[in-house]
Amino acid sequence: MPTPQHACLYCQRTDDEVPLIQFEYRGEQHWICPQHFPILIHKPSQLAPYLPGLENLEGSDHEH
């Protein structure tokens, strides 16, 4: 049986295409690629279509 492929929840690129960062939310494992990881940190509400419940989560608004 083949190993299931993980994919970025935002762009759907797989771990064959890009490195993926694993995280947990509400008891479930999810993956996101480094390109979209800043969205999770700075604008998590943009991920609400993929992770219901994030629509009211505030992100970081500091400048780098």
Backbone as CSV, one residue per row, in Angstrom:
resi,resn,N_x,N_y,N_z,CA_x,CA_y,CA_z,C_x,C_y,C_z
1,MET,0.854,-1.184,0.000,0.000,0.000,0.000,0.894,1.240,0.000
2,PRO,0.645,2.207,-0.903,1.468,3.414,-0.942,1.228,4.288,0.293
3,THR,2.278,5.012,0.678,2.173,5.957,1.790,1.342,7.148,1.337
4,PRO,0.386,7.601,2.167,-0.407,8.758,1.756,0.474,9.997,1.627
5,GLN,0.214,10.792,0.612,0.972,12.013,0.404,0.312,13.146,1.162
6,HIS,1.132,13.959,1.772,0.630,15.139,2.455,0.732,16.318,1.496
7,ALA,-0.123,17.311,1.714,-0.134,18.479,0.836,-0.383,19.738,1.652
8,CYS,0.119,20.850,1.143,-0.128,22.151,1.761,-1.627,22.428,1.728
9,LEU,-2.185,22.809,2.862,-3.630,23.042,2.894,-4.031,24.234,2.039
10,TYR,-3.094,25.138,1.743,-3.415,26.332,0.973,-3.253,26.116,-0.536
11,CYS,-2.101,25.593,-0.956,-1.828,25.494,-2.396,-1.896,24.072,-2.931
12,GLN,-2.030,23.106,-2.042,-2.154,21.698,-2.402,-0.902,21.086,-3.023
13,ARG,0.240,21.784,-2.948,1.476,21.153,-3.404,1.850,20.064,-2.408
14,THR,2.372,18.975,-2.906,2.663,17.818,-2.064,4.084,17.860,-1.521
15,ASP,4.349,16.901,-0.625,5.690,16.812,-0.064,6.699,16.301,-1.086
16,ASP,6.258,15.887,-2.250,7.168,15.576,-3.351,7.628,16.852,-4.060
17,GLU,6.860,17.929,-3.902,7.147,19.186,-4.598,7.844,20.222,-3.726
18,VAL,7.442,20.297,-2.470,7.978,21.314,-1.547,8.120,20.711,-0.151
19,PRO,8.973,21.294,0.679,8.990,20.873,2.073,7.670,21.283,2.731
20,LEU,7.213,20.514,3.676,5.970,20.838,4.379,6.221,20.915,5.880
21,ILE,5.510,21.814,6.521,5.563,21.987,7.963,4.271,21.407,8.520
22,GLN,4.404,20.511,9.470,3.228,19.866,10.078,2.816,20.645,11.324
23,PHE,1.504,20.816,11.509,0.984,21.435,12.727,-0.345,20.794,13.070
24,GLU,-0.771,20.996,14.302,-2.058,20.462,14.746,-3.022,21.591,15.039
25,TYR,-4.267,21.356,14.712,-5.337,22.314,14.992,-6.593,21.516,15.296
26,ARG,-7.149,21.762,16.451,-8.353,21.072,16.896,-8.215,19.551,16.829
27,GLY,-7.048,19.073,17.251,-6.821,17.642,17.329,-6.525,16.950,16.018
28,GLU,-6.379,17.699,14.945,-6.082,17.112,13.635,-4.752,17.633,13.118
29,GLN,-4.057,16.792,12.371,-2.790,17.187,11.770,-3.034,17.818,10.404
30,HIS,-2.276,18.877,10.155,-2.350,19.593,8.876,-0.932,19.895,8.430
31,TRP,-0.781,20.254,7.159,0.518,20.593,6.600,0.386,21.888,5.828
32,ILE,1.476,22.676,5.868,1.525,23.925,5.114,2.950,24.101,4.599
33,CYS,3.081,24.664,3.423,4.420,24.838,2.849,5.049,26.132,3.383
34,PRO,6.368,26.257,3.280,7.051,27.455,3.778,6.565,28.750,3.123
35,GLN,6.144,28.688,1.877,5.645,29.886,1.191,4.373,30.412,1.861
36,HIS,3.529,29.525,2.360,2.257,29.950,2.937,2.253,29.956,4.468
37,PHE,3.336,29.501,5.080,3.448,29.521,6.538,3.270,30.932,7.118
38,PRO,3.815,31.993,6.470,3.592,33.339,7.013,2.112,33.719,7.129
39,ILE,1.274,33.182,6.271,-0.164,33.456,6.383,-0.681,32.919,7.716
40,LEU,-0.234,31.734,8.088,-0.652,31.136,9.356,-0.247,32.015,10.527
41,ILE,0.907,32.643,10.444,1.396,33.489,11.534,0.763,34.879,11.509
42,HIS,0.768,35.525,10.343,0.400,36.934,10.255,-1.061,37.207,9.904
43,LYS,-1.686,36.323,9.155,-3.079,36.541,8.735,-3.855,35.232,8.770
44,PRO,-3.933,34.585,9.942,-4.565,33.269,10.024,-6.020,33.248,9.580
45,SER,-6.713,34.365,9.663,-8.120,34.375,9.239,-8.258,34.056,7.750
46,GLN,-7.201,34.274,6.956,-7.247,33.933,5.529,-7.304,32.430,5.308
47,LEU,-6.972,31.654,6.342,-7.012,30.190,6.226,-8.341,29.611,6.705
48,ALA,-9.285,30.455,7.098,-10.583,29.982,7.594,-11.321,29.080,6.603
49,PRO,-11.213,29.302,5.283,-11.880,28.367,4.370,-11.333,26.943,4.478
50,TYR,-10.097,26.816,4.924,-9.449,25.510,5.037,-9.490,24.972,6.469
51,LEU,-9.536,25.891,7.442,-9.546,25.533,8.859,-10.638,26.332,9.556
52,PRO,-11.870,25.877,9.506,-12.964,26.613,10.135,-12.656,26.914,11.601
53,GLY,-12.979,28.137,11.987,-12.718,28.584,13.345,-11.608,29.613,13.407
54,LEU,-10.857,29.774,12.325,-9.766,30.748,12.310,-10.229,32.146,11.915
55,GLU,-11.469,32.285,11.519,-11.921,33.585,11.017,-11.787,34.715,12.037
56,ASN,-11.794,34.405,13.316,-11.688,35.448,14.338,-10.326,35.484,15.017
57,LEU,-9.394,34.675,14.541,-8.061,34.636,15.137,-7.235,35.792,14.600
58,GLU,-6.653,36.563,15.517,-5.825,37.690,15.109,-4.402,37.229,14.888
59,GLY,-3.771,37.770,13.881,-2.389,37.432,13.593,-1.449,38.486,14.138
60,SER,-0.208,38.336,13.804,0.816,39.269,14.200,0.803,40.427,13.210
61,ASP,0.926,41.638,13.718,0.917,42.779,12.815,2.207,43.587,12.897
62,HIS,3.265,42.971,13.416,4.526,43.697,13.530,5.290,43.668,12.210
63,GLU,6.148,44.648,12.044,6.978,44.731,10.840,8.296,44.017,11.087
64,HIS,8.861,43.468,10.029,10.183,42.825,10.119,11.216,43.738,9.547
